[in-house]
Amino acid sequence: MTAGPTRLPWWAWVFGLALGARLLWLFGADEPLVYAHQQQYLRSALSIVEHPEPWRFVLTSDEWRRWIGTWTIAPLYQLFAAGVFDLFGRHLLPLQLLQCAMEAGSALGVAFLARRLAGPVGTWAGLAYAVYWPSVQMPSGTLTENLHTPLLVLAFALLVRAESGPAHFGAGLALGVSALARSVGSAFVPVVVVLLIITKGPRAAFRPAAWFVAGACLAILPWAARNAFLVGDPVLIDSIGVYNLWEDNAFRDGHAVVADHRQMDSWVFRDPIPETERRARATAETLAGLQAYPDLFLRKARLNFAHFVRPDMLHQLLEVELPETPLRYVLGIALDDLLLLAMLPLFVVFLVAAPRSPGWWLIAVWTAYYLFLVVVVFHNEIRYRSPLVPFALAGAAGGWVLLRTSETRRRVLVRVGLLAGLGLAAWTVTPAMRSGAKALRSAWALRGLEADVERGDIGAAKERARRASEAWPRSARPWLALGRALAWHDRPGAAVAAYRRAATRRGDNWIPTLVLPQLLRDAGDLEPGARVATKRAVEFSNGVDPWLALEIAWRELPPPRLDRIEVGRLDYGAVRGFFDPRGFGRWSRGEARLRLVPTVAAPAYDVTLVMGSPGPSPLEAPEVEIWTNGGARTRFHLGRESATYTFRTPAPEGGVLEVGLEAPTWMRLGQRAESGVRVERMTVAPAR
């Protein structure tokens, strides 16, 4: 008789789900690096790889890790990425795959910690982290969290199971190495020594504490020696912490200095003064600001805490009105906001009522230590949750165990913790609930707007938008909805007015800036309206992210009705999958698209692309595959100089001609990651 299938162990489920989720996002979303932080880390890594003497460059210079002018950041992630590029070539995919595997290992670490605290039920904490949305997305990019979080989780996992001296040495080494990725963990080393004394007693703690400190020092002190003796800047790991201290706590004339760029002194970024003097001046101004304006400091801490614990995707949807895709909002709310809201009461129960085991002490003290730094001392971004969420999920499993049985659930501390946790969760979600109620009333008022525009009753559509706007006064969405409906029903002039109305409601909304160039052109306002609007859109997209700006315009606008696309100029809504305009044209990604509606109907069209592979591309004759939604597919070998490449395609159904481009990619310092080929123009003419 054949034996039944072997049941997979818990770690296989956790690791498999975590790795699968990250790979699915990596290949399914296929997004480039966005925003400045990722580009900065990539530039640092490439500056090492492309240097003629990389080892000497790393050991004797800090130019590869400068941040905001003169300050230095922790070195390990840049060195890690540079090493991957050196081993596997200058492409992101090997780095991304390795990061997916490491972050799947973080999910394993969460499950291990949770099982130590809660028994087998702790596996669910690992599964929760496996689908935790920020962790799913993070490995596709180049941020220090991709290295810091796995190392930090490893350090804690080793520490809670350490019984011998060498095991404590390994935990200290892992924590020290994690501090070289983000220096936040460096000051936690002496805290761990105190924890060992608390949990083991002074005499029994001496040997493991010595081993632990030795491991941490083995990681950190060689880098500190390099800073002092080879570079001449005696800092432990980096200097950016002093700048952050100044930025977050320097108050002058009744407000934060960073809020008024006119008060941002040149010595912070540019003046050639000794680094020790720069740090001393920053520290002195910080202390003076704290003494003069303690109320501003307390307000900062309160806002930092509210920012750190808020349901962020709901905030982006309802308060910021960030133009994300519906899928990203659904995934973010379900796998980030709701997951953390469910975790918060359980974690508070754990902190208040769980037995004071070594694991409890480690997680509770790390939570207090980390929150003190990112809430009270410095500032936080939502991605700064990554050093805390793994341990909060593990602790939440311990809180669930206390609530699972009636015997433990009746304990006073358990009830106090549950009430406090539920109250905290309710407080964090209250602003979103208030805005959500307004959003629902506004959406109800907008019902039928699309049908009004479709039958030509623009007055009725405007009245619906007006009522919806009254229901949600701070929102631009009612006027954005009207503008989009008008644009897609070939009423560009009225759409321009609607989008401008939206901009008056929310001047920080991205969409009006990005859609006005095409709409003004379609409305006949080419000079100067469309060109001025294009200049503003380019300036805005360069400040945010050029690829993302093109994606938003592609989703929001209908395909333009014309026969010629000038890539890099009046091209918002006409192209996607390209980077910032440089001169005449844009560099593509590995895949890019262009679209238009030809002005003359014909059974077939001749499509001409002007493109090339000039320097700094290392590809002298890349092969580019072109396809259309009419069915045509062809290949061209490009040269260094831009040239015309023409092919014929049948007219597509529906009238919208979409041209796709697939090209090999490359990376070099100073260029966008995974650039393809340079495209300058596309023209379409009826086939003769």
N, C-alpha and C positions, 0 to 999 in steps of 0.2 A: 504494500500500500504506500502510495507516495505521500511524503510528509508535507504538511501545509507550509505556506510561506513564512519565513522568519520575520518576526516583528522588528521593525527598525528601532534602534535605541533613540532615546530622547534627543541626544546631541545631533543625530543625523537629521531629525525633523527640523530642529532649530537652524542648523547650519544650511541645510538645503533650502528652506523657505527664505532665509535671509539672502543667500547668494542668488537664488532665482529671482527675487524681487528686484535686487540691484541690477542684475544683468538685463532683466526685462525693461527697466527704465533706461538703462544705458543705451540699448539698441533700439528700443521702441521710440523713445523721445528724440534721440539723436540730436542733442543740443550742443552748440559750441560753448566755449567759456564765455560767460557774461559777467559784466561789471568789473570794476577796476581791481579789486583785491585779487581775483584769480589771475588777471593779466600780470599783476605785479609779481606774484610768486613764480609764474611761468618765466617772466623775464629774468628773474634772479637765477633760476635753474639754467636757462639757456646761456646766460652770461658766463657761467662756470664752464659749461660744455664747450662753448665756442672760444674760450680763452686759450692762447697757445701754451700757457703753462698753468693748467687748472689747479694743480696741487699748491703751487706757490701762490696763486691768486687767492685761494681759499684761506691759506694759513697766514698770509701776511697783509691782507687787505680786507676792509669791510665794505668796499664799494658794491659787492654783490648782494649785500643784505641791508642796504640803506632803505629807510622808510621816511617819507615826509622830509626829504632833504638830508638832514645830518644824523638822525636817530637810527639806531640799529635794532633789528628784530631777531628773534630766536632762529638758529641756523638750520635745524635738522631737516625740515621739510624741503627746503631748497636743495640741500645736499642729497636727500633721498631721491627727489625727482631728477636731479642731474645724473645720479648714478643709474637710474632706470633708463634715461635717454642714452647714456653712454653704452649700456649693455644691449639694449634692444632697438636702438635707433631713435631718431627724433620724431616720434609720433606719440599721440596721447593714449592710444588704445592699450598698450602694455601697462602703462601707469594706471589707467582706469580699471583694468582687470585685476591688477594686484590690489588696488584700493578696495574693490568690491569684495575680494576674498578676505582682506583684513577686517573690514567692517562686518562681514558675516561672522568673523571670529569674535568681534565685540558682542554680537548677539549670544554667542556661546558663553562668553564671560558673564553676561547678565544672567543667563539661565543658571550658570554654576553658582554665582553669588546668591541668587534667589533660592536655589535648592538648599544651600547651607542655612538660610534663614527660615525657610518655610517648608522644606521637604519637597516631595515630587511636584506639588502644585507650583513650585517656583519655575518649572519649565514654561509655564504660560507667560511669565515675565520675559523670558528669552524670545518666545514667539511674538509677543507684543513689540519688542524692540526690533524683531526681524522685519516688521511692516511699518515701523515708525517712520513717518514720511520724510522728515529732514535727513534721517540716516539713509533712507533709500536713495535720495537724490545726491547726497554729498559726494559719494565716490566718483561720480561722473565729472567732477570739477577738480580744481587745483587749489585746495584750501588746507591749512595746517591741521584742521580737525581730522582729516583723513589719516593722519599719522598719530596725532596726539590722543584721540579717543581710544583706539585699540591698545596703545601702550598704557594708558591710564587704567583701563579696565583690566589689562593683564597684571599690572602692579597690584591692584586691589585683590584680584583673584588669587594671586600668589601669597599675598599678605594674610588673607583670612585662613588659608590652609597651612601656613608656614609653622613648622614645629621645631625644625633644626636651625642651626646657625646659617648654613649655606642656603637654606630656603629663604631666610630673611635677607640674606645678601642678594639673592635673585630678585626679591620684591623691591629692595632699595635700588638696585640697578635699573629695573624697569621704570620706577618712578623718576629716577634721575634722567634717564634717556627721554622720557615723556616731557620733562621740563626743558629739554633742548629743542623740543618741537613747539611748545608753548610754555613760557617760563612760570606760569601760574602755579605749577606744582612744586617749584623749588623751595618755597617757604613752608611747604607742608612737611618737609623732612623732619624738622625738629618737633612738629606737632605729633607725628607718628611715634617718635621717641616717648613723648609724654603719654600717649595712648598705651604704649607697651608697659609703661610703669603703672598706669591705672589698672590695666587688665591683668598683669602678671605679678605686680609688686616690685619694689625697687631692686631687690637682690636678684630675683629670677629674670628681671627684664634686662639686666646689664648685658649679658652675652648676646641675645637676639638684637638688642638695640645697636650694639657695636657692629654686628654684622650688617644690619640694615643701613646704618650711616656709611659704612665702608662701601657698600654697593652704590649708594647714591653719589658719594664723593668720587668714585671711580668714573662715573659718567660725567659729572659736572666740572670737577676741578681741572682736568686737562684742558677743557675749553676756557675756563677762567684764566689758566696760565697762558694759553695762547693769546687771549685778549690783552693781558698785562705785559707780556714779554715780547711778543712778536708784532702786535699791532700798537701797543703803547696806550691802550685804553682800559684801565683797570675796572672792568665791570664783571659781574659773575657770569651772566649769559648775554644780556642785551641792555639797551638804554631806553627803549620805547616806553617802559613802565614809568619813567620819570616824566616823559612828555605827556603820557595819559594822565598822570597825577595832576600836572599843570593844566591840561586842557579841561579836565573834569572839575577842577576845584579852584581855578584862578578867577576870582570875582573882582570887578572893578566898576565903580560908578553905578552900583545897583544892579548889575547883571553879569552873567558869565562872559569872560573875555572872548571865548570862542564864538559867542553869538554875535559879536560885532567885529568883523574882519578889519575894520579900521584900527582896532586896538591890538591886532595880532602883530607883535613886535618882530622886527627882522631878525633879532638874535635867535629866535626860536628855530628858524629854518635856514638862514643864509649867512649871517655874519661869521667870519672866520675867527672864532674864538676857541680856546681850548675846551674840549668836551667836558672836563671836570667843572670848569667855570659855568658852562651852559647848564649842566645839571644842578649846580648849586643855585644858580639864579632861578631856575624853574621851581626848585623846592622852596626857596625863600618867598617867591610870589604866591605860591600855593598856600603857605602858612599864613601869609598876610591876608589873603583873601578869605580864608576860613575864619580868622579872628574878626575881620571886619563885617562879614556877612554870614553868620551862622544860620540865619533863616533860609538863605538861598541854598546852603549846603543841605539842610534838612529837606527842603523842597526837591532838590535833585535826587536825594535818596528815595523819597516817596515815589517820584515819577519813575525812577529806575526799577523799583520793585513792581509797580503796576505794569510797566512795559515787559518785564521778565516773565510774569506769570499770565499775561493776557492770552486768550485764544487768538493767535496771530492771524490765521487765515480768515477768520470771521472779521477781524479788525481790518484786514486788507480789503475784504469784500464790501464791508458796510461803512467804514470810516474813510479809508484812503481811496477806495474805488480803483484799485490797481487793475489794469486791463489784462487779467489772466484769462486763460481758457476755462470753460466750464469744467472740463475734466480735471484740471489742476486744482480748481477750487474744491471740487467734490472729494478728491483724494486728500487734499490738505486738511479739510475740515474733518473728514472721517478718521484719518490716520495720524493726525497731529492734534488738532483742537479737542476732539471728543475723547481721544485716547488719554490726553493729559488731564482733561477734566475728570475722567473716571479714575485716573491714578492719584490725583491730588488728595482726596479724602482718605484713601487707603494709606498713602504715604504718611500723612499726618497722624493717623492712628498708630502706625509703626513707630514714628518718632516719639509719641507720647506714652504709648502703653506697652511696647514690645519688651521682652526680657533684655537686660543689659549685657548681651553677649559681646565678644570681640567684634563680630560683624556689625552689631548695632552701633557700637562706639565709633567704628571706622566710618560708617555711612553718615551717622548723625553729625560727627565733628567735621567731616568733609563738607557736608551741606552748609553748616554754619560758616565755615572758613570760606567757602566759595561764594556764598551769597554776600558775605561781608565785603569781599573784594569787588564783585561785579555790581553790587547795589549801593554800598556805602562809599567805598574808596574810589572806584573808577566809574565805568559806564558799562552798558551791555548792549549787545545786538541779539536778535533771536537765535542766531547760530551759536551764541555763547551758552545756550542750554546744553550743548552736547557733552560737556564734562560733568553734568549733573543728572541728566535724564536716565542714563543707564543704571545708576545707583538708586535713583528714586523709584524706578520700576522694580528693582530687586527688593527695595524696602516695601513697596506696595504689596508685593506677594506676602510679606510677613504681616502686613496689616490685614489682608484678606483672611489669613489663617485665624487671626484673633476674632474676626467678625463671623466666621463660618459656624461656630458652635455657640449654643445658647449659654453655656457655662462661662466662656471667656467674654462673650458679647455683653454680659450683664455687669462686667467690671466697670468701676467708676471711671478709671483712666481711659478705657476703651471708648466709653460713651462720650467723655469729654473730647477725646481726639477726633471722634467721628463728627461731633457737632462743629468743632473748630474747622475740620477739613471741609465739611459741607458749606460752612459759612464762607470760607476762603474761596471755594470754587464758585459759589453764587456771586461773591463780590467781583471776581474776575470776569464773569460772563455777563454781568448786569449791563454794562455799556453796549455790548453787542445785542442784547435782547431789546433794549430801548430803540436802537437804530433798526433792528430787524422788524419791529412792529411798524415803524414808519416806512420801511422798504416794502412791506407787504401791502400797506394801504396805497402806496404809490404804484406798485405793480398792478393792483386791482383797478386803479383809475386809468391805467394805460391800455386796458383790454380793448381790442378793436382798433387800435391806432394803425396797425399795418393794413387792415382792410379799408380804413378810411383813405389812406394814401393810395392804395391800389385802385380804388374807384374814383380817385381825383378829388375827394372832399378834403382839401388841405385845411380849411377852416376848422372842421371837426377834429382833425388830427391835432392841430395846434391847441385846441381847447382841452383835449385829453392830456396833452403834455403839460399845459398850464395847471390843471387840477392835480396831476401827479406831482408836479413840482411844489405845489402848496402843501401837499401831504408830507413831503420830504424836502424841506427848504434848503438844506445844505448840499443836496445831491445834484450832480450834473447828469445823472442817468436818464431822467425823463427827456431832456433835450438831446442827449446823445441818441436815444432810441428814435426820436423824431428825425434827427439828422440822418441816421443810418437808413431809415425807411425811405426818406426822400432821395438820398443818394442812389439807392438800389432801384428806384423807380424813375430814374433819369430826370430828376429835378435838382440839378446842382446848385442853382442860385438860392433856392429855398433851403437846401441843406446847409449851405454856408451860413445863413442866418441862424439856423438852429444850433450848429456847432459853436458859433460865436456866443450864442446865448448860454450854452453849456459852459464855455470858458469863463463867463462872468460869474457863474455860480461856484465853480471850482477852478481857480487859476492854475492849480497844480495838477490838473488832470492831463494826462499825456495825449489823449486821442485827438482833440481839436488841432493841436499843433501839427500832428502827423497827417491828418486827412485834408487840411485846407489847401495844400499845393495842388493836388489833382482836382479838387472841386472848383477852385478858382479858375484853373485852366479850362475845365469843362464848361464853366459859366462864361467863358470868353474874356476873363480878366487875366491875360497872360503877362502884360507889361503894365505896371510893375508888380501887380498883386501876386500872381503865382510864383514869380521868381523871388520876391521878398519872402513869401511864405516858405518857399523851399529852403532859402538860406536859414531861416529860423528853425525849420525842421531838422536840417543838418546839424546846426549848432546844438539843438536839444538832443538829438540822437547820439552825437559824439559824447555829450555829457552823461547820458544814461547808458546806452549800448546800441550801436548801429544795427546789428543783426536783429535784436529784439524790436527796435523801432520799425523795421521793415516787416516783421511778422505781424505786428499790430495793424499796420496800414493794410497789409494783404487781407487780413480777416475783416477789417472794417469797411473797406472800399470795394465797389464793384470793379471789374476789369475795365481799364480805360478804353474809350473808343478812339483809336488812332492807328497809324501805320508805322510809327517810328518811336522807339523807346531810347532816350538818351540816358544810359545807365550812369548813375551818380549825380544826375541833375533832377529833372522832373520825373522821378521814377517811383515815388511812394504809391503803393497799391499796384504797381506794375511788375515788381521784382521781389523775390524772397531768396534767402539762402546766400546773401552777399554781406560783405563787411562794409566798413566806412568808405565813402568816396574819396579818392585821391587823384587829383587832376581830372582827366576825362575818363571815367570808368570806375569800376569797383572790382576788387578781388572776390572771386566766388569761394564758397565752401566746396567740399567734395561733391555735393549735390546742390543745385540751384535751379530756380525756375523764373521764367518771364511769361507774361500774358498780356493779351490785348484783344480787342474786338476790331477786326479790319473795317475800314470805312466803306469798302467796296465788296459786295458779296461776289463770290466766285467759287467754282467747283474745286479749285486747287490754288495753292499759293506758293510763291518762291520766298523763302525766308532767308535773310542774310544776317549773319552775326559778325561783328567786328571784335576780334579777341586775339590774345597772344599770351606768351609766357616770358615777359621781360624780367630782368633782374629786379629784386634780389632772389627770385625763384631759382632754385638749383636745377629745375627741370628744363632742359633745352628743347625737347620736342615731345611734350606730353600728348598722349592720345586721349581725346575727348569724345565721349559718346553723347549724341544729341537725339532726343526723341520728342515727339509731339503727341497731343491727344487726338490728332487726326490719323495716327497710325504710322507715321514715318519714323524711321530710326536710321541713323548714319553715324560714321566715325570720321574724325579729322585728326591729323597730326599737326599741332600748332608749332610755330617758330617763336624766336625771341621777339620779333617785331609784330605789332598788331597787324592783322590782315583780314580780308573778307572771306567768309566761308558761307556758301549758298547751297541750299537743298530745297527740294520740292515736297510739299505735303498736301494730302487731300484736306478739303475744308472739314473742320470738326463739326459734330452735331452740337447745336445750341449756339453756334456763332463765336464762342470764346476760344481763341487759339492760345494754347499753353505749350510752351517749349521748355523741356527739361534738359539739364546739362549735368553730366557726371564726369569728374576729372580726378586724377591723382592729386594727393595733397602733400604739403611740406610745412616745415616750421623753421624759422630763423629768428634770431634776436631782433626785436623792433617791429616784427610783423605779427599779424593775427595768427593764432594757432590753427593749423590744418587749413591753410589757404590753398586754393586750387589754381585757377587761371584768371587772367584779367579780361573782363568783358566791357566793351565801351558802348556798343550800340546794337540794336536789333531793328531791322526794317522788314516789312511784309508788303508784297505786291501780288496782284492776281497773276497766276501762271499764264504765260503766252505760248 
